[in-house]
Amino acid sequence: MGDVRIHGAIEILMVDDNPGEVRLAREALKSVRVLNHLSAVGDGVEAIAYLRRQGKYQNSKRPDLILLDLNLPRKDGREVLADIKADADLRRIPVVVLTTSEADEDVLRAYDSHANCYIAKPLDLHKFVSVIKAIEDFWFVIVRLPPK
């Protein structure tokens, strides 16, 4: 079928402090049909700096989608989500909460903070790869993302 998006690669920012999960996501995204580029940061402070293009991230590309873990060092994902959705420049970027927490409180708080969807990370590696591919299918093939 070829690349679905013809105006360049889909930019993805993954905010996760687990390098193994970032590596798995990167591998899963290599095998999909949409041209994409995954950047990753390991904590909430870096995520906000990346999104606001501050410090070492001044040349970062604006992501088309953010994959956000809730349990992060320095600034947790709940705070990052609230900051993103309170910022007029960033709020249109879809945020997929991708976390190990299945607590109802976390799900409700994420949606109250305007997360675009909430996905509990499967513990099985093959299921994790399947989830990443499903995110790709939905967000990059079916959904029309906001223009840059």
N, C-alpha and C positions, 0 to 999 in steps of 0.2 A: 504494500500500500504506500510505502514511502513516508516521509515526514508529513504529519498532519498540519503543522504550523509552518508557514513559509516565510515569516518575517523574522526568523532567527530562533535560537534555542529558547526553550522555556527555562526561566531562571528559578531555581528552588533554593530556599534557605532552610537548612535543617538545624534546629537548635536542640542539641542533645549532648549530654556530658559522657555518653557511652560511645567510645570510638568504634567498638565492634558493631554497634547498630548503625552508625554512620557508614561504616564500610559495607555492611550488608545492603543498606539502602542504595549506596552508590552502585554496587554490583547489580542489584535488581533493576535499577534505572538504565543501566547500560543495555539491557536486553529488550527494552520496550521500543515501540515504533515511533515515538515522538522524540525529536531532538531535544535534549535537555542538558542543563548544567547544574550540578549540585554544589553549593557552598555550604560549609558547616562551621558553626561556632559552638563552644562548649559550656557557655553560661549566659545568664540573662543580661548581664552588663554588656558583654560582647555583642549580644543580639541587638540591643538598642543602639550601640555604637555603629554596628554594621548597617542597620536600617537608616540611621541618620547620617551615614557616611562621615563619621568622625574618626580622628586619629588615623590608625593604620588602615581603616576601611574607607578612606576618602574617595577611592576609585572603585568602590564596590558597585555592582549592578543592582538595580532595584529588583527584588524578587517578584515573580508572578504568583508564587505560593510559598507559604511558610509552614513547615512541619515543626510543631512546638511540643517539646516534652514539658510536663508541669514541674517535675522534681529536678531543679537545677541549682547549682551552687551560686552564691553571691546575690542573685536576684532570681526568684523562682518564676516559673512559667506563668503562673496566675498574674503576677505583677507585670510581666512582659506583655501578656495578652491585653491587660487593662491599658497599659501605655500605648500599645499599637492602636487600639480601637478608640482611644481618646485623642489621637493625633490626626488632624484633618488631612495631612499628607500621606499617612500610612494606613488609615482605616479601611480603605478599599482593597487592600491586599488580603486575599483569603487566607485564613489561618486554620489549619487542620491540627487539632490537638491530638498528638500521638503519644500516648503515655501508658505506663503500667497500671495506673490507678483505675479501678472500676467503681470507686466510691460514688454513690449518688450525689453527695455534696460537691465533689469535684465536677461531675457532669453538669449539675445545675449551675454552679458558679461559672463554669466555662461558657455555657450558653447565655447566662445573664451578662457576661462580659463580651458577648457577640462573637464567640467562636463560630466558624462556619460549619464545622463538624467536629465530632469527638470520637476517636477510635482508641480502644484499648489495645495495646501492643500484645500480640500473641507471644507466648514464651517459646513456642516451637519455631525454629529457624525457617523451615519451609513455609509455614503459615505467615511469618513476618514478611518474607519475600512476596507471597501472594497478596498481602495487604498493600504493600508498596505498589505492586502492579495494578491493583484495583484503584488506588488513589490516582495513579497515572491515567488509567482509562477514564475515570470519571472527570477529573479536573482538567485534563488536557485534550480529551477527545470529545466528550459530551458537553461539558460546560463551556460557555463563552466567558473568558476572563476579561476583566476591565482593561481598556486600552492603556498603554503606558503614557 
